[in-house]
Amino acid sequence: MLFSDEPARTGWAEILALAERLAPEVRLVPADAAEQVRVLGLSHEVMSEGAMLWCARLLAIEAGRATNGREGFPLQAARYLAPRYRSGTVPVPLLRARAAGILSHLATELARSSGPGFCGDTISAIDLYSAVAMHALVPLPDGLYPMVPAMRAAFEWMGRSLHGAMPAALIAHRDYIVARHFQLPIDL
């Protein structure tokens, strides 16, 4: 993210910190210290290097390379992304287990909440990050989020590769958050 003459921000945490500073009246990180740690910790497990989305992308990169693009990412995309994600450094079963474990933990944390979001009735960063992550694993319909067919197939493959690990509650949560907090259809 570029803002004014400040240094560019490329990581989710730095972008979130800037958003909190620029619009303090719309808090995405709770004021309560324990809830801050929870929201930021869960966000880290979804968005950071080595976390859930990282593992799912690596699964799609590995599959694309192994199948000449019939599974996972198209071969050209897999080849492009492979060095950026250090493809081949973590065994596929460990990637799958890590992603599945985080999905399970997210579902447990969501179930602990007193409301529809991770922080009850209040929207937080993890609500948004979780919704976007679930879209990457189970894409929204084309009418809500048009995608290039090859990329849609790759994203759908990522979700299928985690067969049985995708909690329905996280997809329902995604749909709830998207319907209330995203401008639809999403046009990038």
C-alpha positions as a printed NumPy array, in Angstrom:
array([[  0.   ,   0.   ,   0.   ],
       [  1.26 ,   3.434,  -0.898],
       [  0.273,   6.409,   1.219],
       [  1.563,   9.959,   0.892],
       [  5.362,  10.064,   1.044],
       [  5.561,   7.251,   3.588],
       [  7.388,   3.987,   2.869],
       [  5.414,   1.357,   0.928],
       [  3.657,  -1.249,   3.023],
       [  3.461,  -4.772,   1.633],
       [  2.567,  -6.984,   4.593],
       [ -0.908,  -7.47 ,   6.004],
       [  0.106,  -6.293,   9.512],
       [  1.696,  -3.076,   8.247],
       [ -1.312,  -2.319,   6.036],
       [ -3.655,  -2.982,   8.961],
       [ -1.623,  -0.686,  11.234],
       [ -1.857,   2.087,   8.636],
       [ -5.618,   1.588,   8.299],
       [ -6.   ,   1.766,  12.087],
       [ -4.013,   5.02 ,  12.144],
       [ -5.851,   6.62 ,   9.214],
       [ -9.361,   5.673,  10.36 ],
       [ -9.247,   5.189,  14.139],
       [-13.039,   5.459,  14.376],
       [-13.383,   2.142,  12.47 ],
       [-11.339,  -0.218,  14.609],
       [-10.46 ,  -3.585,  13.115],
       [ -8.225,  -4.455,  16.065],
       [-10.055,  -4.555,  19.41 ],
       [ -9.003,  -2.126,  22.152],
       [ -8.891,  -4.92 ,  24.758],
       [ -5.31 ,  -6.264,  24.973],
       [ -6.309,  -9.933,  25.157],
       [ -8.624,  -9.576,  22.165],
       [ -5.896,  -7.706,  20.261],
       [ -3.541, -10.623,  20.745],
       [ -6.254, -13.072,  19.701],
       [ -7.252, -11.127,  16.549],
       [ -3.675, -10.452,  15.48 ],
       [ -2.59 , -14.015,  16.263],
       [ -5.433, -15.518,  14.249],
       [ -4.762, -13.053,  11.433],
       [ -1.112, -14.102,  11.451],
       [ -2.111, -17.773,  11.147],
       [ -4.197, -16.946,   8.067],
       [ -2.145, -14.301,   6.279],
       [  1.56 , -14.648,   7.103],
       [  4.41 , -16.542,   5.519],
       [  4.123, -20.198,   6.466],
       [  0.488, -19.768,   7.495],
       [ -2.726, -21.171,   6.014],
       [ -2.931, -19.267,   2.716],
       [  0.808, -19.655,   2.18 ],
       [  0.481, -23.435,   2.606],
       [ -2.549, -23.613,   0.287],
       [ -0.692, -21.651,  -2.395],
       [  2.311, -23.946,  -2.059],
       [  0.019, -26.949,  -2.474],
       [ -1.324, -25.428,  -5.702],
       [  2.204, -24.576,  -6.898],
       [  3.443, -28.111,  -6.227],
       [  0.416, -29.643,  -7.941],
       [  0.751, -27.358, -10.961],
       [  4.395, -28.265, -11.401],
       [  3.812, -31.99 , -10.843],
       [  0.868, -32.249, -13.278],
       [  1.935, -29.712, -15.915],
       [ -0.893, -27.478, -14.779],
       [ -3.748, -30.009, -14.887],
       [ -4.154, -29.557, -11.106],
       [ -3.338, -26.6  ,  -8.895],
       [ -2.031, -23.486, -10.613],
       [ -1.562, -23.381, -14.384],
       [  2.016, -24.407, -15.155],
       [  3.182, -20.891, -16.091],
       [  1.782, -19.464, -12.837],
       [  3.252, -22.333, -10.804],
       [  6.699, -21.772, -12.326],
       [  6.469, -18.029, -11.658],
       [  5.339, -18.461,  -8.044],
       [  7.619, -21.388,  -7.114],
       [ 10.773, -19.413,  -6.259],
       [  8.771, -16.683,  -4.521],
       [  7.229, -19.227,  -2.137],
       [ 10.369, -21.412,  -1.893],
       [  8.508, -24.306,  -3.45 ],
       [  9.842, -27.751,  -2.583],
       [ 11.165, -26.827,   0.858],
       [  8.23 , -28.254,   2.831],
       [  6.758, -31.701,   2.119],
       [  3.211, -31.648,   0.704],
       [  1.728, -33.691,   3.609],
       [  3.051, -31.119,   6.097],
       [  1.62 , -28.235,   4.057],
       [ -1.77 , -29.917,   3.961],
       [ -1.692, -30.717,   7.688],
       [ -0.694, -27.152,   8.613],
       [ -3.45 , -25.587,   6.495],
       [ -6.053, -28.062,   7.789],
       [ -4.988, -27.469,  11.385],
       [ -5.377, -23.718,  11.037],
       [ -8.806, -24.129,   9.415],
       [ -9.883, -26.308,  12.336],
       [ -8.575, -23.795,  14.861],
       [-10.349, -20.919,  13.101],
       [-13.631, -22.842,  13.225],
       [-13.11 , -23.491,  16.947],
       [-12.39 , -19.805,  17.6  ],
       [-15.423, -18.722,  15.598],
       [-17.631, -21.156,  17.549],
       [-16.358, -19.632,  20.833],
       [-17.671, -16.217,  19.819],
       [-20.869, -14.757,  21.196],
       [-21.949, -13.421,  17.803],
       [-21.675, -13.936,  14.081],
       [-18.04 , -12.77 ,  13.918],
       [-14.848, -13.725,  15.71 ],
       [-15.403, -10.81 ,  18.129],
       [-19.139, -11.184,  18.57 ],
       [-21.155,  -8.503,  16.789],
       [-18.115,  -6.293,  16.103],
       [-16.252,  -6.593,  12.799],
       [-12.537,  -7.221,  13.198],
       [ -9.504,  -7.785,  11.009],
       [ -9.761, -11.565,  11.39 ],
       [-13.333, -11.469,  10.096],
       [-12.129,  -9.785,   6.911],
       [ -8.985, -11.895,   6.532],
       [-10.887, -15.11 ,   7.163],
       [-13.545, -14.157,   4.594],
       [-10.919, -13.403,   1.958],
       [ -9.038, -16.618,   2.766],
       [-12.192, -18.719,   2.467],
       [-12.824, -17.077,  -0.905],
       [ -9.349, -18.197,  -1.988],
       [-10.228, -21.784,  -1.044],
       [-13.905, -21.835,  -2.052],
       [-14.385, -18.939,  -4.478],
       [-17.514, -16.85 ,  -4.458],
       [-19.771, -17.401,  -7.484],
       [-18.747, -15.714, -10.733],
       [-21.68 , -13.306, -10.435],
       [-20.233, -11.937,  -7.18 ],
       [-16.557, -12.239,  -8.041],
       [-15.667, -12.778, -11.688],
       [-12.371, -14.606, -12.172],
       [-10.281, -15.816, -15.064],
       [-11.39 , -19.46 , -15.5  ],
       [ -7.876, -20.9  , -15.034],
       [ -7.423, -19.026, -11.752],
       [-10.891, -19.977, -10.538],
       [-10.011, -23.613, -11.246],
       [ -6.747, -23.221,  -9.292],
       [ -8.504, -21.645,  -6.317],
       [-11.188, -24.327,  -6.347],
       [ -8.449, -26.946,  -6.498],
       [ -6.837, -25.425,  -3.364],
       [-10.081, -25.937,  -1.434],
       [-10.533, -29.472,  -2.756],
       [ -6.933, -30.305,  -1.844],
       [ -7.89 , -29.737,   1.768],
       [-10.661, -32.329,   1.345],
       [-12.73 , -32.597,   4.463],
       [-10.772, -29.875,   6.278],
       [-13.01 , -27.007,   5.135],
       [-15.413, -26.243,   8.005],
       [-18.857, -25.221,   6.735],
       [-19.038, -22.611,   9.504],
       [-16.126, -20.714,   7.943],
       [-17.85 , -20.611,   4.553],
       [-21.08 , -19.422,   6.2  ],
       [-19.062, -16.773,   8.073],
       [-17.451, -15.69 ,   4.776],
       [-20.863, -15.309,   3.171],
       [-22.121, -13.286,   6.16 ],
       [-19.107, -10.94 ,   6.143],
       [-19.094, -10.51 ,   2.353],
       [-22.827,  -9.731,   2.254],
       [-22.526,  -7.085,   4.982],
       [-19.108,  -5.532,   4.452],
       [-18.122,  -5.915,   0.795],
       [-19.466,  -4.013,  -2.182],
       [-20.872,  -6.641,  -4.551],
       [-20.121,  -7.665,  -7.171],
       [-16.419,  -7.407,  -6.438],
       [-14.727,  -6.007,  -9.512],
       [-10.939,  -6.001,  -9.551]])
